[in-house]
Amino acid sequence: MSSQVSAEERAALAESVRALLRKRSTSEAVRAAMQSDGRIDRDLWDTLCAEIGVAALAVPEQYGGADASWAETALAVEEVGASLSPVPVFSSAVLAVTTILASEDADAAARLLPDLASGTTIGALCWAGSTGWSVPGVSADAGLLSGTAEYVIDGESADVFLVLARSGGDGHITLHEIDAAAPGVAVTALPVLDPTRALARVSFDEAPATAIGSPPGIADRIRTLAWAMLSAEQVGGAARALALTVEYTSDRRQFGRTLGSFQSLKHRMADMYVSVEAMRSMSAAAIAAVVDGRDDAAELAAVAHVQCSEEYLRVTGEAIQLHGGIGITWEHDIGLYFKRAHADAQLFGQPHEALQSVTL
């Protein structure tokens, strides 16, 4: 559990992930993976799972996991967000795992979690409909799934889909498991704003699926964890965007001086730093609330989604401007962070939708 992991162990975990990504997830490697089958770096994913156990962190020990907590998983998510590595950490180690845990279905956990924890199986969550995450795009009737799930993260690479579906006339949400290669399942790669995160459309045509436990409020529980963990990714990306900006302005010269020596630019980067640290504090508060199972976890996760989305957009927007003309070119990585910031803000509900769930 979280209380059993010391600060030194957490720091060592973060450094291990960071060192591996620094070595294996260079700009060239990220861009190559964006063009590969499934648009992920499968070799890097296998290494993260085998050498560090990234996919197993939040999985209970009885299911082959490390029995840590989401706080430790968030450290890995933050480092992946900093490098923009196209690996299924968020889709499989976060969304798929939390969906199974939220189901409170011991049989499903025993069946699915060991392979997810080892990384040999990649899971993906099917949820959003054509209008977003408020209503699932798939319906379930007599064990058969029909309809279309939009914006499925890493859907092209998934081995198993976990599907939130509408059931019955009252629209009750139920959870289902289905093999990605099952009859009646079709996966279509989607064009994306953020090329470092693959999204797919998954369609079901009376596809036979296995029902999993669906306690009341399961979708809300998944959304709470998703927003909290997404904020950790946003912190990592914003911090890296700031670092790239400081590096560029320290090297680039204008009027016989480095850009970073101009007072007005120093002030702007100082403001960026304040934004990143504010994001870090809000994200940590949301994740801690989730880990501790507090009553205000959902509210804090929604606040984290609003604040971290807005600040990530602001930091990367400033970074683009401070990079000048090179910032809008395909060759420079800062543009990838700008796109990630815009894409992240839309996941699981836009910030203005999250505000509606916050008690003022």
N, C-alpha and C positions, 0 to 999 in steps of 0.2 A: 504494500500500500504506500501512498504518498509519504506518510509519516516515517516509513522505514528507509527512505532514500535521503541521504544526507546532502547538504549543499555541495560538498566536495564531489560526491558521486554524480550529482546533476551537472556540475561544471565539467567533469570528465566526459560525461555522455555528450554534452553539447560540443565539446572540443573534438571528440572522436568523429562525430557526424561532420563537423565543419572541416576537419582535416581531410576526410575522404572526399567530400564534395569539392574542396579546393584542388585536389589532385585529379579527380575523375570527371568533374562537371564544369569544365572550362567553357568559355563562350563558344568555342568551336564545337565542343561536344553537345552543348545544348541545342545549337542550331542544326547539327546533324540529326539529333533525335527528333526534332520537329518535323523532319522530312521522312522519318523511318516508318515502318509498318506499325500501326497503332499510335504513332506519334508519342511514344514513350521510350525511355532508355532502359530497356529490359535488363541489360547486363549490370547497369548501375543499381537497379532495384534489387537484383539478386545479391549483389555484394552488400548493400545496406542491410538486407535481411540476414544474410549468412554471417557476416562479420560483426555487426552491431546489434542485430535483432530489432530493428526499428519497427517492423510490423507486429512484433510480439509484446511491445511495452505495456499496452493497456489491457492485454488479454490475461484473464485469471490463470494461475499456475495449473489448475486442474484441466485446462484445455490447451496446455502446451505453451502458455505465455510466460512473460517475465513477472507478472503480478505486480507491476508498478502502478502508475496512474496516468490520467490524462495530462497531468502536469509535466511528466517526463516526455510523453508523446509530443506535447506542445513545443518542447525544446527542439525536437527533430523537425517538426513542422516549420518552426521559425527559421531554421538553417536552410531547409529546402526552399522556403520563400525568399531567402536572401540570395540563393543561387539560381532560382527559377528552374531547378532541375526537373525535367519532365519524367517524374516517377510517380507511381500511384499511392503515395503516402496518404494524401487527403482522401482519395476515393476509397481505398481499400482498408488501410490501417486506421482511419478515422471513421468515415461514414459507414462502411460495411460492418466494422466491428461494433460500433455503438448501436447500430440498428439491431444487431443480433442480441446484444446485451439488454437493450431496451425492450426487446420482445419478452424477456423473462421466460424463455422457452429453453429448458435444459437440454432437451433432445436436439433442438436445432443448434444450440451452442456446441454440444459434443460432436455434432456432425460437421459443422462448418468452421468453427474457430481454429482448430489445430492447423489446418492447411492455410488459412488466412494468416495465422501467426508466423508460420514458416516462410510465407511469401510464395509458396508454390502455387497457390490459388490467388487470383486477383478478383476481388468483389467490387461491384458497383451498385449504387442505389438509384432506382428508377422512381421518380416522384412527380416532377413538375408536369403540368399540362400546358396547353398552348398559351394560357394566360398567366403562367407562373406557378408558384408553389402553393397557392391558396387552395387549389383543387387538384387532386391527382389526375393525371391524364389517362390512367388505365382503370378499367372496371373489372371486377371479379364476379363470376356467376358460375355456381356449381363446379368450382375448382378450375375454371378456364379463365384465362386473362385475355382481354380485348382492349384495344386502344393504343395510344402512343404516349410514351414518356419523353419529354424534351430535356435537353441540356444535361444529359447523363455524363458525368465526369468519367473519363477513361472507359467509356462504354465499348469502344473498339477492342480494348485489350482484356476485357473482363471475361472470366471463366464462369462466374455465377452472378445472377442478378437478384437483388433483393427489391421487391416491388411493393410500394405502398399503393393500394388500389381502393376505389370506391366499391362498396358492397351493399346490396339491398337498396330499397327505395329511399331510405333516409340518408344515404351517402356515408354510412359508417366506414371508417378507414380500417382496412385489414392489411396484414403483411404476408407476402408470399415469396417463396424461393423457387427459382427456375434456372436450369442450366442455360448458358448463353447459346449453346448449339442445339437447343431443343426445337422440335417442330413448331412452326408458327411464330418463331422469333426472328425479327429482321433488324439489323443494326446498320444505320447510315451515318457516316462521318459528316459532321457539320462544319461549314466554314466558320472561323472564329475570329474575334477581335484580338484575343490573346493567343498567339501561336504556341506558347509554351504550355498551354493546358488544353488537352483534347476533349472535345464535347461530341456527343453522339445523340442521334434520335433512335430510340428503341421502340419498335412496333410489335404488337402482339395480336395474333389472329387466332382466337380461341385456343391459345397455347395452354396445355395442361401444366399446372404448377402445384407446389406443395404449400399448404397453408402453415404459417408460423404463428405463434402466440401474438396477439394484438391487444395489449392492455389499453384501456382508455387513455387518450392523450399521448399515444406513442409518437405521433408526428411532431407534436410540440416538444417532446423530450429530445428527439433527434435534431430539431432545429436549434434548440438551445445549445447543445453540444457543438453543432456545426458552426454557429456564429461565434462561439467562444474560441474554437480552434482556428477558425478562419482569421480571427483577429491576431493570433500569433503569427500566422503566415504574413499578414499585412505588416506587422511590426518588422519582421525580417526583411521584407522587400523595401520598406521605407528607409530602414537603417542603411541598407546597401545603396539605395539611390542617393542618400546623403553622402555616403563615403565616396561614391563615384564622382559626385559634384565637387567635393573638397579636393579630391585627387586631380580633377581636370583643372579647376581654377588655380591650383597650386603650381601646375605645370605650364599652363597657357599664359603667354605674355602679350601685353597690349600697352602701347605708349611707353615701352621700356620697363614695364613692371608686370609682375604676375597679377592675374585677375584677382586672386584671393587676397591681395594686399589692399584692394580698394575698400574703404570703410563701408560703403553702402552694400557691397556684396557680402562682407563679413556679417553685417546685420541680418541679411536675408538668410544666410546659412545658419546663423544662430537661432533664428525663428524656426527653421527647419528642424534643428536639433531639439528645440522645445516641443515641437509637434511629435517627433519620434518618441521622446521620453514620456509624453502624455499618453500616447498610444500604448506604450509598454506598461504603464501603470494600470490603465483601464483594462487591457487584455489580461494582465495578471490577476486582477480582481475578479473578472468574469470566470477565468479558469479555476481559481481557488474556490469560488462559490459552487461551481459544477462538481469539483472533486469532493467537496465537503457535503454535497447534497443539500445546500441551503435553500430556503424558500424563495430567496430573491435571485436565484441563479438565472431564471429566465429573463428577468428584468435587466440584470447586469449584462447578460449576453446580448440583449437587444441594444443596450446602450453602447456596448463595445462595437457592435456592428455599425452603428451610426457614427460614432466618433472615429473609429479606425478607418472606415471607408472614406469619410470626408477628409481626414488628415492625410491618408495615403494619396488621395487625389491631389491634395494641395502640395505635398512634398514633391511628388513626381512632376507636377506642373511647374513648380519652381525650378526643379532640376533641369527640365527641358529648356527653360528660358536661360538659365545660367550656363548651359552648354552651348548656347548660341546655335548657329546653323547646323553644326554636326549633330545636335540633339534630335533633329527630326529625320536623320538619315537612317536607312536600314542597317548600315554597318555598325552603328553605335548601340550598345546594349541599353542605354538609358531609356530608349524608346520602348523596349520590351517591358520595363517596369511601369512606364506610363500606361501601357495597354493592360497590364495585369491589374493595376489599380482600378481602372474603369470596369474591367470584367468582374473583379471580386465584389464590387459594390452591388452587383445584381444578383448574387447568389443567395438562394433561399429566401428571397424577399428583399426589395430595395430598402435603403435606409428610411425613407419616409413611411414605408409600411411598418418597419420595426418600431418607429416612434409611437405608432398606435397601440402597441402592446406595453408601453411604458407608463406606469402610474405617475402622474404629475402631482 
